[in-house]
Amino acid sequence: MNFFFTAIKNFFPKKFIKFDPKLLFYGFSIIFFASYGQTFFISIFNQEIRIFYNLSDGQFGLIYALGTLFSSLCLVFFAKLIDTVDLRIYSFSISLGLALTCLSFYILNNSLFFLFIIIFLLRFFGQGAMAHAGETTMARYFEENRGKAISFATFGGQIGVMILPILTVTLLKVFTWSLVWIIAGTTILFIFLPLLFFLLNDQKERHFLFLKKNKISENNKKLKILDILSDKKFYLYLPTSIAAPFISTGLMFHQVFIINQKGWTMSLLATGFVFLGIFSIAGLFVGGPIIDKFNTKKIVILTHIPLFFGILILLTFNDYVFLFFYLSLFGFHMGISFPIIGSLWAELYDLESLGTIKGILHASAVFASALSPLIFGFSIDLGFGVFTLCLISLLIIIFSTFLAYIAIK
């Protein structure tokens, strides 16, 4: 454990932390609390939600897909506001939105339309807007140590992956599943929102210095959505950016089905998330420095290698020990790919339009993550098993990596 903390200390030296500690912890905390809208957290309640609403895997997957799809469409136009709206106002609004959505489970309406709205808002505010805000802010204001800054913010998400599943499974033994959601919402209201005002109290000065340093005028022409969508390189790199969201969302959303097929338990799964979190942090230690030393456009083709072998293990072995190997490789991929792919687009396009670009990317990723629960869910309903889910995932990795390779050439 001492080695673990020493590694973190060496990776994030005091000089780096002191550059802008408040903004770093803003990125860390907003991505941590965005976990409530991420699939790994929502899927813990998969069985309880399906029982309450009397849904099959495919039916719940359809509702989840539709909610996620609509959130991605809204995010395309909403996320670009981070380029023009004060970061304090923007962050407060989306965080309050996620908090109120979590608290909405208090109503527990048995209408499927109500469930759709809740899923839509969880995905829009959590997976979409809050995660986008944290990553975009790090990439924009930390030009010199962009890789480390994105890694530091991502660290918040990995801590969420490590502790929230175990904490949630424990709470579910004591409280009803709807009450656990209410507890989640109150943590945003009474912990994160007050913290947000403190961490961003000097944002006006920070943004002024950013504009001055980069000689950017508020009236300068920014890239428009159509400008980006008409660029060939965007489509060559896009698949490698959205392959992981598609695969990880599909496998995480149906993780209860997978562990039942494998003969594993929820307790083992919760423990496995600790391995996922630890190895995702290890991946950050690798991914961050690579970004700051090498051309991201050339190394991006390597990012999915750990995920490929992790899924290969899931496909091949049934012993519970291999659950930990699978989740460890899954986590390492998360850690190494997030900063690399996050930095890729800052290299390809200008910083002034970064919010618009990342808004399109996040929307594309959310759209991809909308499809996989639906496709995987109906595959399960049709009688297909873990083998089919893994095979689809492996083929997507191969295809997306090939397109990125073409872009390099």
Secondary structure, 3 states (H helix, E strand, C coil): CHHHHHHHHHHCCHHHHHHCHHHHHHHHHHHHHHHHHCHHHHHHHHHHHHHHHCCCHHHHHHHHHHHHHHHHHHHHHHHHHHHCCCHHHHHHHHHHHHHHHHHHHHCCCCCHHHHHHHHHHHHHHHHHHHHHHHHHHHHHHCCCCHHHHHHHHHHHHHHHHHHHHHHHHHHHCCCCHHHHHHHHHHHHHHHHHHHHHHHCCCHHHHHHHHHHHCCCCCCCCCCCHHHHHCCHHHHHHHHHHHHHHHHHHHHHHCHHHHHHHHCCCHHHHHHHHHHHHHHHHHHHHHHHHHHHHCCHHHHHHHCCHHHHHHHHHHHHCCCCHHHHHHHHHHHHHHHHHHHHHHHHHHHHCCHHHHHHHHHHHHHHHHHHHHHHHHHHHHHHHCCCCHHHHHHHHHHHHHHHHHHHHHHHC
